[in-house]
Amino acid sequence: MYISITGIKVRGFFGMLKFLRYTIPSFSAARKANGNLFCDSKKVNKYHHTLTAWENKSKMIDYLRGKHHALAMKNFRFIGTGSVHGYEDNVIPSWEEAIKKWKENFKEI
């Protein structure tokens, strides 16, 4: 199973408007995506996080290439800054574990 943890720190009022415009459809598409096993979001310390679990990395990449995620990524620099961490595992981490792993592997984009 492939686990993906994202964190985005939104930049200002207009960044929040773009965040809502692009991430809500992208998150909804992730929930419905072929191969998605788990999809949740949570705000922690000014970062909007997603935690997703996929059957495998290939299924996650198929979703990444989809319309909604591509639009969100195209507008990412206008939304804010953040980081993504992905890895293979047999269990879906708790939010506490996921945030810890994300912080340990933080590389701002």
N, C-alpha and C positions, 0 to 999 in steps of 0.2 A: 504494500500500500504506500502511496506517496502522500506526504503531509506537506502542506504549504501554509506558512504563517506570514502575513503582511502587516505592515504598520505604516500609516500615512499621517503626517502632521500637516494639517490644512493651513494654507497661508491666507489669512484675512477673510473678509466678508465675501469678496468675489471668488476666492478660492473655494469657499464653502458652497457657494451657489453651483460652481462647476463640479465640485465633489458630489453633491446631491444629484445633479443632472446625469452624470456619467456612472457613478458607482452604484446607484440603486438598480438601474437596468442590468449592469454587469453582475452584481451580486445575485439578482433574480435569475439571470441566465446560468450562473454557476450552480445554483440549487437544482435547476432542471437539466443540467448537462449530463450527457451520457458518461457514466463512470464515476460520477460524484457520489460519495458515500456519506459525507458530512459537510455541513456548511453553516458557519455561525460568525457573528461579528460582535465586537465589544470595544468600547473606548476605555483606554487606560493611559493616564498621564499625558493628555493632549494628543495621543495617537489613536487613530481609528484602525482597529485591527480586524483582520479576517483570519479564520482558521478553517481550512478545508482539508478533506481527506478524499483521495482518489483511488480507484482500483489500481492504477499504475501511472507512471509519469507520462506515458504516451497519451492517456485519456485527458490528463491535465493540460498537456500541450495542445490537444485538439480544441479544448475550451479557450485557451489563450489566443488562438488564431481566429476565434469567432468575432462577429461584428461588434458586440457590446464591449468585450474586453479590449479589443483593438482601439475603439474610440476612446475608452478611458485612458489607455496608455498614451495615445496620441496627444491627449490634453494634460498628461500628468504634470508637466513642468509648470502649468498654469494653476494647478491645484495645490501643490505643496511638495514636501520632501518625504522620504521614507526609505523603507528597506523591505526586502523579501528574503525569507529563508525557507528552503525546501529540503526534505530528506526522506529516505525510505524507513519505514518502521512497520511493526505488526499491530500496533495499538494506536488509537487516537489519543493524543495527550490531553490532559486537563488544561484549562485556560492558564492556570498557574505555571504548569510545565511549559506550555507553548510560549508564553511571554518570556520566561527565563531563557529558553532556547533562542528565541528571536533576539533578545538583548545580547546574548553571548556571541551571536553571529551578525550583528548589526553592521551593515555597509550601506551608508546613505547613497541614494540615487536621486 
